[in-house]
Amino acid sequence: QQEERALGAVTGGVYRAYIRRGGGLGVMLPLLLLHLLTTGLTTWSSLWVGFWTADAAPMDEEDAAYSTLPFGAYVGGYAAIGLMVALMTFVRTVLMSLFCLRASRALHDQLVRRVMRAPLSFFDTTPLGRIVSRFSKDLFSIDSELMGFADFFLFMIATLAFTLAIVAIATPLFLVAAPPLLGIYVYFVQTYRKVSRETKRLESLARSPVFAHYSESLGGTATIRAYAVERRFTAANMRLVDALNEAYYINKVADRWLSVRLEMIGAAIITCAALLAPALAPALASTLTLTLTLTLTLTLTL
């Protein structure tokens, strides 16, 4: 049978099924809250340093007394924020790992039950390589890659929200330039997703024949050598590997296409923040410095 291939965007039912197997919303919502708290504390630590440096210079170098707070208060506050960020990150990472482990274990057990209880007609019409691909690369993506991607995605979303909020607070006029840049960003990302999504599916489809051909060649090595057709099987293997690499190559080209455009959007955001800086009140100069520093990292966040 021809291997099935999904079309279009990933449906919400796929995400709901994964969240349900990971523990449901009762586990997912605290994870989202921890991501927001961690990002908020990380941003606050940067603001704290900004307030510290904006404070008046020490009146006496020996006691280092500042006009607003004493030196010990600044150091203690910064250390306390750092400890809270470390604790939140540890708890968030552990809960995320347990969530993804529970989901991957449930999916693996369900896959094993389906294969073990499948009728003989399933094995007559399904190549062995397709089954191996499900239990190897697909489960590897669920076990290992998905956890890192999900954690990184949530953290970047929270970071982007806090960064844009600080930029908007420091330079309110930035809100005028943000909507057009956001619209361009969404257009580029949606264009990229269509290509990336389909090439990843094509790569998954092209991987199964590679596994199937390799396992069949391995099982029939004696016959292949007896008929001296090693070159033919080697050439067939190379054609299958080339087809697999074609999808991967197109995906990387699309990735570079997106990267160049995100760099341009990031540069536009930095330019807007810098040009609107003269409208900022002098009392918020430290916030402006932090704003420009954060916008420099926006390209990576996007």
C-alpha positions as MATLAB code, in Angstrom:
seq = 'QQEERALGAVTGGVYRAYIRRGGGLGVMLPLLLLHLLTTGLTTWSSLWVGFWTADAAPMDEEDAAYSTLPFGAYVGGYAAIGLMVALMTFVRTVLMSLFCLRASRALHDQLVRRVMRAPLSFFDTTPLGRIVSRFSKDLFSIDSELMGFADFFLFMIATLAFTLAIVAIATPLFLVAAPPLLGIYVYFVQTYRKVSRETKRLESLARSPVFAHYSESLGGTATIRAYAVERRFTAANMRLVDALNEAYYINKVADRWLSVRLEMIGAAIITCAALLAPALAPALASTLTLTLTLTLTLTLTL';
ca = [
       0.000    0.000    0.000;
       1.036    3.577   -0.646;
       2.242    5.271    2.511;
      -0.211    7.817    3.870;
       0.713   11.495    3.813;
      -0.998   14.305    5.689;
      -1.794   17.519    3.857;
      -2.165   21.081    5.050;
      -1.479   22.494    8.496;
      -1.287   20.320   11.578;
      -4.798   20.213   13.026;
      -5.647   21.237   16.551;
      -6.712   17.663   17.275;
      -3.078   16.530   17.006;
      -1.986   19.031   19.650;
      -4.950   18.148   21.889;
      -4.150   14.445   21.610;
      -0.525   15.034   22.581;
      -1.462   17.259   25.535;
      -4.012   14.694   26.703;
      -1.404   11.907   26.676;
       1.061   14.132   28.511;
      -1.284   14.760   31.418;
      -3.888   17.178   30.110;
      -4.420   20.867   30.752;
      -3.879   20.319   34.487;
      -0.171   19.847   33.715;
       0.099   22.072   30.648;
      -1.263   25.251   32.246;
       1.235   25.243   35.177;
       3.990   24.734   32.581;
       2.861   27.826   30.691;
       2.686   29.785   33.943;
       6.233   28.715   34.876;
       7.498   29.821   31.455;
       5.916   33.240   31.935;
       7.288   33.581   35.482;
      10.786   32.526   34.413;
      10.834   34.937   31.494;
       9.380   37.726   33.607;
      12.044   37.247   36.286;
      14.790   37.115   33.642;
      13.542   40.397   32.193;
      13.266   41.894   35.674;
      16.901   40.998   36.384;
      17.921   43.046   33.346;
      15.722   45.930   34.496;
      17.217   45.682   37.967;
      20.719   46.130   36.554;
      19.412   49.074   34.541;
      18.019   50.741   37.669;
      21.282   50.031   39.473;
      23.469   51.605   36.811;
      21.096   54.563   36.450;
      21.360   55.336   40.144;
      23.593   58.216   41.143;
      27.316   57.529   41.355;
      28.585   56.464   44.794;
      29.014   59.417   47.111;
      31.812   57.648   48.953;
      33.844   54.930   47.272;
      34.524   53.257   50.611;
      30.916   52.617   51.640;
      29.531   52.834   48.086;
      26.314   54.518   49.220;
      23.820   55.132   46.425;
      21.101   57.765   46.391;
      18.178   55.343   46.081;
      19.225   51.998   47.606;
      22.391   50.845   49.343;
      24.938   48.755   47.501;
      24.006   45.619   49.457;
      20.358   45.957   48.469;
      21.246   46.026   44.785;
      23.558   43.031   45.076;
      21.135   41.090   47.280;
      18.214   41.833   44.993;
      20.104   40.732   41.922;
      21.246   37.523   43.643;
      17.697   36.785   44.838;
      16.316   37.236   41.332;
      19.042   34.954   39.933;
      18.233   32.228   42.484;
      14.517   32.444   41.703;
      15.220   32.204   37.959;
      17.412   29.135   38.537;
      14.740   27.483   40.714;
      11.946   28.257   38.245;
      14.033   26.963   35.336;
      14.817   23.728   37.183;
      11.173   23.084   38.111;
       9.998   24.023   34.606;
      12.515   21.705   32.927;
      11.664   18.762   35.193;
       7.921   19.172   34.669;
       8.397   19.568   30.907;
      10.517   16.407   30.781;
       7.942   14.410   32.747;
       5.129   15.759   30.569;
       6.877   14.799   27.318;
       8.038   11.441   28.722;
       4.483   10.539   29.694;
       3.190   11.522   26.253;
       5.901    9.641   24.323;
       5.472    6.538   26.476;
       1.726    6.537   25.854;
       2.220    6.960   22.097;
       4.883    4.217   22.001;
       2.683    1.769   23.925;
      -0.257    2.527   21.654;
       1.940    1.966   18.576;
       3.201   -1.365   19.924;
      -0.339   -2.554   20.679;
      -1.530   -1.601   17.187;
       1.354   -3.394   15.453;
       1.169   -6.517   17.631;
      -2.582   -6.826   17.106;
      -2.542   -5.981   13.394;
      -3.922   -8.649   11.014;
      -1.560  -10.544    8.721;
      -2.814   -8.530    5.772;
      -1.166   -5.456    7.327;
       2.283   -7.082    7.178;
       1.621   -8.351    3.649;
       0.919   -4.809    2.382;
       3.255   -2.731    4.591;
       7.020   -2.745    3.945;
       9.190   -3.530    6.945;
      11.078   -0.264    6.480;
       7.909    1.731    7.108;
       7.415    0.023   10.471;
      11.097    0.505   11.346;
      10.801    4.197   10.447;
       7.887    4.611   12.859;
       9.744    2.962   15.739;
      13.069    4.715   15.039;
      13.054    8.233   13.572;
       9.427    9.099   14.365;
       9.632    7.968   17.980;
      13.042    9.620   18.324;
      11.432   12.901   17.296;
       8.708   12.421   19.914;
      11.070   11.209   22.652;
      13.907   13.701   22.214;
      13.390   16.455   19.658;
       9.815   17.413   20.505;
      10.623   18.143   24.145;
      13.416   20.557   23.233;
      11.367   22.215   20.505;
       8.287   22.639   22.722;
      10.279   24.076   25.631;
      12.221   26.400   23.322;
       9.048   27.530   21.542;
       7.217   28.422   24.771;
      10.269   30.196   26.181;
      10.795   32.215   22.998;
       7.120   33.212   22.823;
       7.261   34.504   26.402;
      10.593   36.259   25.763;
       9.231   37.937   22.636;
       6.137   39.139   24.511;
       8.146   40.662   27.378;
      10.716   42.204   25.030;
       8.086   43.898   22.869;
       6.280   45.065   26.015;
       9.442   46.734   27.360;
      10.178   48.349   24.010;
       6.603   49.640   23.815;
       6.755   51.026   27.375;
      10.116   52.685   26.820;
       9.174   54.118   23.413;
       5.358   54.274   23.025;
       5.725   55.522   19.449;
       7.109   52.076   18.603;
       3.514   50.796   18.722;
       2.902   52.717   15.482;
       5.657   50.840   13.627;
       4.991   47.434   15.232;
       1.774   46.381   13.388;
       3.252   46.642    9.849;
       6.394   44.787   10.909;
       4.269   42.133   12.615;
       2.168   41.713    9.466;
       5.285   41.254    7.317;
       6.681   38.787    9.855;
       3.508   36.676    9.876;
       3.474   36.624    6.065;
       7.077   35.407    5.860;
       6.569   32.752    8.544;
       3.367   31.419    7.009;
       5.056   31.191    3.595;
       7.987   29.331    5.122;
       5.774   26.957    7.127;
       3.968   25.738    4.013;
       7.248   24.721    2.388;
       8.900   23.386    5.553;
       5.872   21.337    6.559;
       5.556   19.586    3.200;
       9.294   18.958    2.778;
       9.439   17.357    6.218;
       6.550   15.100    5.213;
       8.281   14.238    1.936;
      11.446   13.479    3.905;
       9.485   11.140    6.166;
       7.982    9.383    3.145;
      11.393    9.046    1.472;
      12.983    7.594    4.606;
      10.841    4.452    4.700;
      12.075    3.086    1.305;
      15.675    3.555    2.494;
      15.036    1.433    5.587;
      13.056   -1.129    3.584;
      15.713   -1.501    0.881;
      18.504   -1.762    3.445;
      16.729   -4.442    5.506;
      15.827   -6.426    2.377;
      19.404   -6.188    1.072;
      20.772   -7.243    4.446;
      18.467  -10.250    4.541;
      19.292  -11.295    0.979;
      23.039  -10.659    1.004;
      23.852  -14.256    0.050;
      21.492  -14.154   -2.935;
      22.801  -10.769   -4.091;
      26.374  -12.022   -4.030;
      25.438  -15.312   -5.692;
      23.952  -13.461   -8.679;
      26.713  -10.774   -8.639;
      24.232   -7.850   -8.609;
      25.946   -5.828   -5.904;
      26.286   -2.768   -8.151;
      22.613   -2.739   -9.009;
      21.579   -2.834   -5.356;
      24.167   -0.214   -4.441;
      22.889    2.082   -7.192;
      19.298    1.550   -6.024;
      20.321    2.433   -2.471;
      22.047    5.619   -3.660;
      18.958    6.682   -5.605;
      16.803    6.277   -2.487;
      19.288    8.186   -0.331;
      19.444   10.974   -2.933;
      15.658   11.260   -2.894;
      15.787   11.519    0.912;
      18.458   14.218    0.757;
      16.520   16.236   -1.817;
      13.702   16.914    0.656;
      16.202   17.766    3.398;
      18.110   20.140    1.092;
      14.962   22.009    0.047;
      14.011   22.374    3.707;
      17.407   23.925    4.514;
      17.128   26.304    1.545;
      13.736   27.460    2.826;
      15.267   27.870    6.282;
      17.938   30.205    4.884;
      15.248   32.092    2.934;
      13.397   32.784    6.171;
      16.562   33.632    8.108;
      17.529   36.454    5.739;
      14.091   38.046    5.997;
      13.938   37.751    9.774;
      17.307   39.480    9.952;
      15.815   42.332    7.938;
      12.797   42.585   10.272;
      15.086   42.527   13.306;
      17.204   45.319   11.814;
      14.038   47.335   11.142;
      12.921   46.934   14.771;
      16.331   48.062   16.060;
      16.269   51.044   13.690;
      12.796   52.097   14.845;
      13.771   51.819   18.519;
      16.899   53.901   17.936;
      15.181   56.598   15.859;
      12.399   56.971   18.417;
      14.896   57.250   21.290;
      14.983   61.112   21.283;
      11.314   61.103   22.279;
      12.186   59.260   25.491;
      12.352   61.158   28.745;
      15.892   61.597   30.111;
      14.836   59.886   33.371;
      14.314   56.668   31.463;
      17.730   56.592   29.834;
      18.626   53.302   31.533;
      15.423   51.751   30.197;
      16.350   52.947   26.716;
      19.746   51.261   27.012;
      18.045   48.031   28.028;
      15.566   48.427   25.169;
      18.288   48.720   22.554;
      20.098   45.746   24.103;
      16.971   43.596   23.991;
      16.149   44.542   20.410;
      19.590   43.299   19.348;
      18.475   39.780   20.358;
      15.064   40.037   18.685;
      16.203   38.427   15.457;
      17.149   35.223   17.265;
      13.890   35.315   19.189;
      11.851   35.737   16.021;
];
